[in-house]
Amino acid sequence: MGIYEHIEKFNIKYCDCDFKDEIKASITLSLMEEAACASADELGFGYAYLKPKGYAFMVSNNCFEFLQPISLGDEIFVKTWPLQPSHVIFGREYQFVNGQGEVLLNASSRWCLIDMNTGRILQSKVIENQDYSTYNTKKVFEKVNWKIPTFLPEEGTLKFTIKIANSEYDHNMHVNNTKYADYCLNCFSVAELACKRLKRFCISYVKQCKEGEVLRFYLKETEEKGVYLAHGFNENDEIVVQSQITFEE
């Protein structure tokens, strides 16, 4: 099949942007997810293949970094390709480019395959219709530190609280991964974000969240200039999501 990549075209619309007319972090993750799902369908292990088996892919980590701003009205192309999986981790790479082929954003994600009936993580070998030797091996980052530093609630500042309701759900019957980006960025005020530009956003999903749960998001500034940690805790003070956010100020 040669060096595989899937390309999806998107136009950045009003509802995709924040108050500065720049693409939201949650929309960035949404476009990544749309392209990833279309790519998986194209390769033969997408939703139509997995659903009858009772399987589903769930993202465990996302990380993206802007090289150039993406703004209202932009036409962009999202390129994506899967990496050869490990025992249980499916890696996927992304690049957002403009019509001239300039890279606007690099991104990487990690996924697990879940048996929805048992909740068990499945080995990659259960997908039997792939020739991994033909996969694109290019990685957009030299290294991604997927282990985001943790902190206790009392070590941060409470910034945002939400009770989960139906609008947060996707067809896997839990809060969709893209929603958490909005929750984490809600730890900052409009005034604070007005003088910052998002440079890099990394997020790890620790626990699934369901309807009725109350999540509290705490913010902690690190010693590194422009770098913050925003973590979500449930009512048992368990971390459900953790993010590291880097701004250009």
N, C-alpha and C positions, 0 to 999 in steps of 0.2 A: 504494500500500500504506500510505500515511500514515507517521507517525513510528514506525519499527520498533524493538521491543525484545523480547528473549526472556527469559522468567522461569522459573527452576527453584527448587523448594522443597527445602530440606535440613534435617535434624535433626542437630544436633551430638552425636555419640556418644562413648563412652568412648575408643575407639581414635583418635578425631580430635583428642584433647587431649593436652597436655603434663602434667608433674607438678603444675602449678598449676591444672589443669582449664580451661585456655585453649586455643583452637584453635591447632594447630601451623601454622607457616609453610608447610610442605609440603602440608598439607590445604587451606589457603587456595588455594594454586596448583592443587591437584587439583580443587577446586570450580569455580575459574575455567575449567579445561580442560574439565570435564564440561559446563558451561554453554555454552562456546564451541563444542564439538563438536555439541551438540544444536542450537544456533543455526545452525551451518553446514549441518547436515542439513536443517533447516527451510527454509533459503533455497535449497537445491538444489546446494550445492557442498561437501557433507560427504564422509565416508569412502566411501560407496557410489558417489558420483560420481567421486572421485579415484582410488580403487584400480585400477579397470580401465584407467585411463590411465597407471598407473605413477607417479602424482604423490602427494605428501604435504605437508601443512603442517607446518612446524617453527617453534617459537617461538624468537625471538632475544632478546627482552627481556621481563621482567615487572617491574612496580612496583606495590606496594599500600601503603596507609596507613590505619591504624585511626583512626576517630573515636570509637568506643566499643568496649569489650571484647566479644569473642564467646566464650561459655563453654559448658561441658558442659550439655546439655539444651536449649539455645536452638534455636528454630525460626527459620530465616532464609530469605530469598528472594534469589537471585542474579539480578540483571538484567544483561543484556549486549546489546551492539549493535556491529556492525562500522562502521568509518569508511570513507569512500571511499578506496580504495588509491592509493598512488603508483605509480611505475614497477614496483617490485618489493616494496614493503613494504605489508603488510596490517595496519592498526591495529584494535584492538578495545578497547572500554571496558566497565567493570563497576561495579556498585554492589551491595553487600550491605546489605539492609534488614531490619528486624524486622517483625512483624505490624502495627505501628502506622505503618509507612512511614518510620520514622526511619533515616537512613543510618548504618550501622555501619562501613563500609569503602568506600573508593574504590580502583579499580585500573585499570591500563592495560597492554596488551601489544602487542607487535609480532611479526609472523609473516612467514615467507618460504615461497613455494611451491617445492618441490624436485622435480626429475625423479629418481626413485629409481634409475633405470637408469644415468644419467650423473653424478648428483650436482650437476647444473647448477641454478642459481637461475633460475626462470622468471618472465617478465613477467606482471603481473596480467591483461593482456588475454587470456591463454589461457583464462580463465574467461569464457565468452561468454554466460552465461544470466542476467546481473545488470543491473538498472537502477540504477546508482549514484546517480542523481538523487533517488531516493526514500530514500536512507540517512539515518539519524539523524546529525546533525553535532555533537551535544553531546559535549564533552570534560570529564572529571571533574577533571582537573588543568589549571591555567593553563599550566604548563610542566613537562615532565619532562626532566631532563638524563640522557639515555641513556648518555652516555660516563662510565662509572664510572672514577675514577682508578686507575691501575695501580701496582704496586710489584714489586720483585724479591724472590725468596724470602729473601735475606739481610737485607732491610729489614723483614721481619715475623718472627713467632714460629711455629714449627711446632706445630700443635695437634691435627691429626687426619689419619690415613692410612687408605686403603681400597683393597683390590684388587677390581676390578669383577667381579661374577659374575652369573649368570642372573637373579636376583631383582630386579636393578636395571633390567632391560630392559623396553621396550614393543614394540608391533608394528612399529615402525620400526627395530627391531634395533639400538638403542643405549640408553644410560641415559636414562630418562624425565626430563624437565625438573624435575619436582616433587622428585625424589630429592636434587638438589643443594642445596635449601633445608635439608634435614636435615644434609647434610655441612657446610654453612657454619655453621649454628647449633651443630654439635658442636664448634666452636672455643671454646665457652664451657662452663664447668663448671656443674653443678647449683647450687652455691653462688653463682656469679656471676649466674646467671639468676634466682635466687630474689628478688633485690632489684631486678630490672629488668623493665620491661614493653615489649614490642616495639611500636614506634610506626610505623616505616616500613621496608620491605624492598624493595630494588631489585636485580635480578640480570640479568646479561648472559651469554649462552651463546656461547662463542667457538669451541669445537671439540667434535665428537662424541666420545664415549668408548665403548670397546668392551670386551667380556669379556677379562679378563686384565690390563688396564692397571692400574697402581698410581697413585693420585692422592694428592697431599699438599696439605693445606689449611693455609694460613698466615694469621695474624691480625695486623692493624696498627691501632692506635688513631690516630685523626686528631686534629688540634688542636681540632676542634669537639666540645664536650662531648656524650657519649653516642653519638657516631658512629664506627663501626668499618668497616674493610674486611676482608673474608674472601675470599681467592682460592684457587682450586684449580690445581695445576700437575701436569703429567704427568711421566714419567720423563726427558723431554728438556728439562725446565724450561720448557715452553710453558704459557701460561695456557690453561686449558680453560673456566673459569668465573670470573666476578668478581662480587662482591656488595658492596653498601653497606647497612649495618644501623644503624638509628637506634633508640635506646632512650629511654624516659622512666625516669629513675632516682629 
